[in-house]
Amino acid sequence: MANIEHHMTASAEAAVETVLNARLRSGGVPARYILASLDGLPHDTPGRVATRDRLKHFAETCGHGSTGLIMLGPPGSGKTWMACAMCRSWARRGKSFRFTTLLGMIRAIRSSWGSSEITERQAIKNFTEVGLLILDEVGIGSNSDAEWSLVSDIVNDRYANCRPTVLLSNLPVPQFTAVV
């Protein structure tokens, strides 16, 4: 009997994980990070402990009371992994999220220009109306003033409607603030 209960529990957990992973993929989480989890964050230094605790709090409260986060660090420091782990936490709570690069968001909106399938307004709503928006690779490339205006409108709309936005960048603080 215990073996059957264990099998049923394991089977149910596998089914939940399959649905969760599908939600993560549809929310834009790259395959490399689909299994990222906040429980697996390194905590070998005081700075990493503080980062892990802040991210866990943000995820557990679904960003309530927060305008978002900015995560800066060199390539390979784990920003994307941590952001995707937050997506997993939001997905487990049934909350909506979208993970994309800044350029990916701009391309998605640009593709609506002249499209008969989706208007620019609808394309923008795909980014303003999700519960959590994570933009990776902020500061990569040279975006036009019109594109930065779009980004600014989206972030301001999210702020006004109490929807957190997370920005990820490899740039050091002075360069990041100059770009953004």
C-alpha positions in Angstrom: 0.0 0.0 0.0 2.7 2.5 0.9 4.5 1.8 -2.4 1.3 2.6 -4.3 0.8 5.9 -2.3 4.5 6.8 -3.0 4.0 6.0 -6.7 0.8 8.1 -6.9 2.5 11.0 -5.1 5.6 10.8 -7.3 3.3 10.6 -10.4 1.3 13.6 -9.2 4.5 15.6 -8.5 5.8 14.7 -12.0 2.6 15.9 -13.6 2.8 19.2 -11.6 6.4 19.7 -12.7 5.5 19.1 -16.3 2.8 21.7 -16.2 5.1 24.1 -14.4 7.9 23.7 -16.9 5.4 24.3 -19.7 4.3 27.6 -18.0 8.0 28.6 -17.7 8.7 27.9 -21.4 5.6 29.9 -22.4 6.6 32.7 -20.1 10.0 33.0 -22.0 12.3 31.2 -19.6 15.2 29.7 -21.7 15.6 25.9 -21.6 19.0 26.2 -19.9 17.3 27.8 -16.8 14.0 25.9 -16.7 15.0 24.1 -13.5 16.5 27.1 -11.7 15.3 27.4 -8.1 15.7 29.9 -5.4 16.4 27.0 -3.0 19.6 26.3 -4.9 21.1 29.8 -4.7 24.6 29.8 -3.3 24.9 31.2 0.2 28.7 31.0 0.9 29.2 34.7 1.5 27.3 37.3 3.5 26.5 39.2 0.2 25.1 36.0 -1.4 23.0 35.3 1.7 21.5 38.8 1.6 20.9 38.4 -2.1 19.2 35.0 -1.7 17.1 36.3 1.2 16.0 39.4 -0.8 15.1 37.4 -3.9 13.2 34.8 -1.8 11.2 37.6 -0.1 10.5 39.2 -3.4 9.3 35.9 -4.9 7.3 34.8 -1.8 5.4 38.1 -1.7 5.1 38.3 -5.5 6.8 41.6 -5.4 4.0 43.2 -3.3 5.0 46.6 -2.3 8.0 46.6 -4.7 8.5 48.5 -7.9 11.0 45.8 -8.9 14.7 45.0 -8.8 17.9 45.8 -10.7 20.5 43.1 -10.9 23.9 44.1 -12.1 27.0 41.9 -12.4 29.5 40.5 -14.8 28.6 37.7 -17.2 28.4 34.4 -15.4 27.5 35.8 -12.0 24.1 34.1 -12.0 21.7 37.0 -12.7 19.7 35.2 -15.4 19.6 32.0 -13.3 18.3 33.9 -10.3 15.7 35.7 -12.4 14.5 32.5 -13.9 14.3 31.0 -10.4 12.0 33.9 -9.5 9.8 33.0 -12.5 9.6 29.4 -11.2 8.4 30.7 -7.9 5.8 33.0 -9.5 4.6 30.2 -11.7 4.2 27.9 -8.7 1.9 30.6 -7.2 -0.1 30.8 -10.4 1.1 34.4 -11.1 1.8 35.7 -14.6 5.4 36.6 -15.7 7.4 37.3 -18.8 11.1 36.8 -19.2 12.8 38.3 -22.3 15.8 40.3 -23.3 15.3 44.1 -23.8 16.0 43.6 -27.5 13.5 40.7 -27.6 10.8 42.9 -26.2 11.6 45.7 -28.7 11.6 43.2 -31.6 8.2 41.8 -30.5 6.8 45.4 -30.5 8.5 46.3 -33.7 7.1 43.2 -35.4 3.6 44.6 -34.8 4.3 47.7 -36.9 2.5 47.1 -40.2 1.2 43.8 -39.0 -2.4 42.8 -39.6 -2.3 40.1 -36.8 -1.4 42.3 -33.8 -1.4 46.0 -33.1 1.3 47.9 -31.4 -1.0 48.4 -28.5 -1.6 44.7 -28.1 2.1 44.0 -28.4 2.9 46.5 -25.6 0.1 45.0 -23.4 1.9 41.6 -23.6 4.6 43.3 -21.5 2.6 45.8 -19.4 -0.1 43.4 -18.1 1.9 40.5 -16.9 2.4 40.3 -13.1 6.2 40.3 -13.4 8.4 41.4 -16.3 12.1 40.5 -16.4 14.2 42.2 -19.0 17.7 40.7 -19.5 20.6 42.2 -21.3 19.7 45.8 -20.6 22.3 48.0 -22.2 23.3 45.7 -25.0 23.1 47.2 -28.4 22.3 50.7 -29.4 18.6 51.4 -29.3 17.0 54.4 -30.9 15.3 57.2 -29.0 11.9 55.8 -30.2 12.8 52.4 -28.8 13.9 53.8 -25.4 10.7 55.8 -25.4 8.8 52.5 -25.7 10.8 50.9 -22.9 10.2 54.0 -20.7 6.5 53.9 -21.4 6.3 50.2 -20.6 8.2 50.5 -17.3 6.3 53.6 -16.3 2.9 51.9 -17.0 4.0 48.9 -14.9 5.1 51.2 -12.1 1.8 53.1 -12.2 -0.1 49.8 -12.0 2.1 48.3 -9.2 3.5 45.6 -11.4 7.2 44.9 -10.6 9.9 44.9 -13.3 13.3 43.3 -13.0 16.2 44.6 -15.0 19.3 42.5 -15.6 22.6 43.9 -17.0 26.3 43.1 -17.3 27.1 46.8 -17.1 28.8 48.3 -14.1 26.6 50.8 -12.2 28.0 54.0 -13.8 27.5 52.7 -17.3 24.1 51.2 -16.5 22.8 54.5 -15.1 24.1 56.3 -18.2 22.2 54.0 -20.5 19.0 53.8 -18.5 
